Amino acid sequence: MIKSLDTPRGTVIIRAATLADVVQYRELRLFALQESPLAFGQDYETSLNHPPEFWQERLRDDEHTVTFIAKHEQNLMGMTGILRRPLPKTKHSATIIGVYVHPEWRGLRIAESLIAACIEWAGSKGVVIVKLSVNAENTPAIRCYQRCGFTIYGTEPRGTFYNGRYYDGHWMYKALDDL
């Protein structure tokens, strides 16, 4: 699945990542962990020391997971992943993780296009509910997810601890069937 998104800055291609993207993916992920540390459960210092195999595994594309990227020309500027649960009782559910768009490319609906790719992939796998979590103070991300049809269904008190402070997290979902 390859989609194109026309923006005022040029055409952006949304597609599943491949192993050929691993170097740029690692660079963007490490940048994201420094630029927006509260948006991720992982931290920069730990991620910096992961071996190449870790980054290659992150780009695995199979029945249960895929990473989507956003590229303009040869530059990677956005990413997200989706994980489908493998167990019979939970394979109807998937979780979107690691949504990120480089600050210079924000406000162009790239995140929405990445999320749409995840939802399309989930639907093709028979998933009926997609979930995600977001820092409760990240209003722009919450609005983005709401534009994509997600609804807050719970709050995790003190879900993240960073720089001596606790942050609540919201859990959001989008039903892909009629419920």
TORMI-961675 format. One record per residue (C-alpha): residue in one letter; x, y, z. Coordinates in pm, 1 decimal, decimal comma. Layout:
<kemars>
<r:A	east:X	north:Y	up:Z>
...
</kemars>
This chain:
<kemars>
<r:M	east:0,0	north:0,0	up:0,0>
<r:I	east:151,5	north:327,9	up:-113,5>
<r:K	east:-33,6	north:656,7	up:-79,5>
<r:S	east:65,2	north:1005,0	up:-180,9>
<r:L	east:-26,5	north:1323,1	up:1,4>
<r:D	east:6,7	north:1658,3	up:-170,0>
<r:T	east:123,4	north:1929,7	up:69,6>
<r:P	east:233,9	north:2291,2	up:18,8>
<r:R	east:590,2	north:2164,0	up:67,3>
<r:G	east:562,9	north:1889,9	up:-196,3>
<r:T	east:430,2	north:1538,7	up:-233,4>
<r:V	east:473,7	north:1304,6	up:61,7>
<r:I	east:468,0	north:929,2	up:10,5>
<r:I	east:315,6	north:712,4	up:284,0>
<r:R	east:422,3	north:347,8	up:266,3>
<r:A	east:530,3	north:49,1	up:469,1>
<r:A	east:892,6	north:68,2	up:574,6>
<r:T	east:1147,9	north:-177,3	up:439,2>
<r:L	east:1492,2	north:-276,8	up:561,3>
<r:A	east:1633,9	north:-23,6	up:314,6>
<r:D	east:1483,8	north:247,5	up:540,6>
<r:V	east:1653,0	north:127,9	up:859,9>
<r:V	east:1930,2	north:392,9	up:874,4>
<r:Q	east:1693,6	north:686,3	up:819,6>
<r:Y	east:1434,1	north:530,0	up:1050,3>
<r:R	east:1688,5	north:500,0	up:1332,4>
<r:E	east:1801,0	north:860,8	up:1279,8>
<r:L	east:1443,1	north:993,7	up:1285,0>
<r:R	east:1349,3	north:783,3	up:1586,6>
<r:L	east:1651,1	north:903,9	up:1785,8>
<r:F	east:1576,1	north:1263,6	up:1685,4>
<r:A	east:1212,6	north:1216,3	up:1791,2>
<r:L	east:1314,9	north:1076,8	up:2130,4>
<r:Q	east:1519,3	north:1391,2	up:2192,6>
<r:E	east:1276,4	north:1641,3	up:2040,3>
<r:S	east:955,7	north:1497,8	up:2192,6>
<r:P	east:1060,5	north:1274,4	up:2484,0>
<r:L	east:714,9	north:1270,9	up:2643,6>
<r:A	east:557,1	north:1127,1	up:2329,1>
<r:F	east:731,2	north:790,9	up:2369,6>
<r:G	east:771,3	north:522,6	up:2632,1>
<r:Q	east:1130,8	north:462,7	up:2528,8>
<r:D	east:1412,1	north:702,2	up:2605,8>
<r:Y	east:1694,1	north:834,1	up:2391,1>
<r:E	east:1984,9	north:696,0	up:2593,9>
<r:T	east:1856,4	north:337,0	up:2589,5>
<r:S	east:1760,1	north:352,5	up:2223,4>
<r:L	east:2094,8	north:498,1	up:2118,5>
<r:N	east:2267,3	north:179,6	up:2235,1>
<r:H	east:2039,3	north:-70,5	up:2061,5>
<r:P	east:2220,0	north:-296,3	up:1811,5>
<r:P	east:2136,1	north:-286,2	up:1438,2>
<r:E	east:1918,1	north:-598,2	up:1475,8>
<r:F	east:1684,4	north:-407,6	up:1708,7>
<r:W	east:1619,8	north:-143,0	up:1441,5>
<r:Q	east:1572,6	north:-404,9	up:1172,4>
<r:E	east:1317,5	north:-587,6	up:1389,1>
<r:R	east:1127,0	north:-260,0	up:1435,2>
<r:L	east:1070,5	north:-254,0	up:1059,2>
<r:R	east:932,0	north:-606,6	up:1044,7>
<r:D	east:622,8	north:-636,0	up:823,7>
<r:D	east:413,6	north:-945,6	up:886,0>
<r:E	east:69,3	north:-1063,2	up:1001,1>
<r:H	east:104,3	north:-884,0	up:1334,3>
<r:T	east:300,2	north:-562,6	up:1281,5>
<r:V	east:401,9	north:-302,2	up:1029,5>
<r:T	east:575,2	north:35,5	up:1041,1>
<r:F	east:459,8	north:309,4	up:806,8>
<r:I	east:682,9	north:597,0	up:703,5>
<r:A	east:630,8	north:933,3	up:537,7>
<r:K	east:893,3	north:1046,1	up:285,5>
<r:H	east:942,1	north:1356,5	up:76,6>
<r:E	east:1187,3	north:1290,8	up:-202,2>
<r:Q	east:1458,7	north:1094,1	up:-18,9>
<r:N	east:1392,6	north:1236,4	up:327,7>
<r:L	east:1207,4	north:1047,6	up:599,0>
<r:M	east:998,8	north:1288,8	up:807,6>
<r:G	east:727,0	north:1079,3	up:968,8>
<r:M	east:662,5	north:735,0	up:1110,2>
<r:T	east:426,5	north:517,6	up:1308,8>
<r:G	east:368,4	north:151,7	up:1372,3>
<r:I	east:78,8	north:-76,8	up:1447,7>
<r:L	east:81,9	north:-402,6	up:1641,7>
<r:R	east:-191,2	north:-662,5	up:1611,5>
<r:R	east:-233,6	north:-901,2	up:1898,9>
<r:P	east:-145,6	north:-1258,8	up:1794,8>
<r:L	east:-360,1	north:-1454,4	up:2041,4>
<r:P	east:-700,3	north:-1590,8	up:1931,0>
<r:K	east:-886,8	north:-1401,6	up:2203,8>
<r:T	east:-719,7	north:-1066,7	up:2128,1>
<r:K	east:-630,0	north:-1067,6	up:1758,2>
<r:H	east:-936,6	north:-851,0	up:1689,3>
<r:S	east:-743,5	north:-561,2	up:1849,2>
<r:A	east:-439,7	north:-357,9	up:1741,0>
<r:T	east:-238,4	north:-74,7	up:1891,7>
<r:I	east:-86,1	north:221,9	up:1710,3>
<r:I	east:255,0	north:317,6	up:1846,9>
<r:G	east:527,9	north:574,0	up:1791,5>
<r:V	east:339,4	north:836,6	up:1590,7>
<r:Y	east:585,3	north:1109,9	up:1497,5>
<r:V	east:620,3	north:1382,3	up:1235,4>
<r:H	east:929,5	north:1603,0	up:1215,1>
<r:P	east:847,4	north:1955,3	up:1345,7>
<r:E	east:918,2	north:2115,2	up:1005,4>
<r:W	east:642,9	north:1899,6	up:851,7>
<r:R	east:373,8	north:1928,0	up:1117,3>
<r:G	east:35,0	north:2078,6	up:1039,4>
<r:L	east:19,1	north:1921,0	up:691,9>
<r:R	east:-197,7	north:1620,2	up:789,3>
<r:I	east:93,1	north:1376,7	up:758,0>
<r:A	east:16,7	north:1218,8	up:1096,4>
<r:E	east:-344,6	north:1167,4	up:988,7>
<r:S	east:-223,8	north:994,9	up:670,5>
<r:L	east:8,7	north:766,8	up:868,3>
<r:I	east:-275,6	north:677,8	up:1105,1>
<r:A	east:-509,5	north:616,2	up:810,1>
<r:A	east:-254,0	north:371,2	up:668,4>
<r:C	east:-249,4	north:189,2	up:1003,8>
<r:I	east:-628,1	north:173,6	up:1013,7>
<r:E	east:-646,0	north:42,7	up:656,5>
<r:W	east:-386,7	north:-223,7	up:738,9>
<r:A	east:-577,3	north:-319,5	up:1056,4>
<r:G	east:-904,5	north:-349,7	up:866,2>
<r:S	east:-738,5	north:-579,9	up:612,5>
<r:K	east:-636,6	north:-809,2	up:900,9>
<r:G	east:-987,4	north:-833,3	up:1047,5>
<r:V	east:-912,0	north:-597,2	up:1336,2>
<r:V	east:-1228,4	north:-437,1	up:1477,3>
<r:I	east:-1077,5	north:-199,0	up:1733,3>
<r:V	east:-761,3	north:10,8	up:1720,4>
<r:K	east:-618,4	north:169,1	up:2034,0>
<r:L	east:-340,7	north:410,2	up:2120,6>
<r:S	east:-210,6	north:603,2	up:2417,6>
<r:V	east:-110,0	north:967,0	up:2437,9>
<r:N	east:30,0	north:1200,3	up:2700,8>
<r:A	east:-272,1	north:1377,6	up:2850,1>
<r:E	east:-97,3	north:1714,5	up:2807,9>
<r:N	east:-26,3	north:1663,8	up:2435,5>
<r:T	east:-327,9	north:1856,4	up:2309,5>
<r:P	east:-216,7	north:1873,1	up:1942,7>
<r:A	east:-178,7	north:1493,3	up:1929,2>
<r:I	east:-511,8	north:1437,8	up:2104,5>
<r:R	east:-684,9	north:1666,1	up:1851,0>
<r:C	east:-515,0	north:1479,7	up:1565,1>
<r:Y	east:-636,0	north:1145,1	up:1696,6>
<r:Q	east:-986,5	north:1282,6	up:1746,0>
<r:R	east:-986,5	north:1405,1	up:1383,2>
<r:C	east:-901,8	north:1044,8	up:1291,5>
<r:G	east:-1207,2	north:921,1	up:1482,5>
<r:F	east:-1046,6	north:817,6	up:1811,5>
<r:T	east:-1222,2	north:866,4	up:2144,8>
<r:I	east:-1070,9	north:883,0	up:2493,8>
<r:Y	east:-1188,7	north:588,1	up:2701,3>
<r:G	east:-964,7	north:613,5	up:3003,6>
<r:T	east:-682,6	north:793,1	up:3177,2>
<r:E	east:-379,4	north:627,6	up:3331,9>
<r:P	east:-268,3	north:833,9	up:3631,1>
<r:R	east:107,2	north:885,6	up:3641,6>
<r:G	east:158,9	north:674,7	up:3331,6>
<r:T	east:498,4	north:828,6	up:3257,2>
<r:F	east:776,8	north:960,5	up:3476,6>
<r:Y	east:1021,8	north:1200,2	up:3313,7>
<r:N	east:1261,1	north:1462,0	up:3452,0>
<r:G	east:1129,2	north:1425,7	up:3804,8>
<r:R	east:762,4	north:1461,5	up:3712,6>
<r:Y	east:469,6	north:1226,4	up:3653,4>
<r:Y	east:241,4	north:1261,0	up:3349,3>
<r:D	east:-101,5	north:1111,6	up:3299,7>
<r:G	east:-178,4	north:926,4	up:2979,8>
<r:H	east:-502,4	north:896,9	up:2787,8>
<r:W	east:-610,4	north:573,0	up:2624,3>
<r:M	east:-803,8	north:621,7	up:2300,3>
<r:Y	east:-982,6	north:385,1	up:2064,5>
<r:K	east:-1147,6	north:371,7	up:1724,7>
<r:A	east:-1397,0	north:98,3	up:1637,8>
<r:L	east:-1362,8	north:-30,4	up:1282,1>
<r:D	east:-1696,0	north:-209,8	up:1283,4>
<r:D	east:-2049,8	north:-96,1	up:1363,3>
<r:L	east:-2046,8	north:-211,3	up:1728,0>
</kemars>
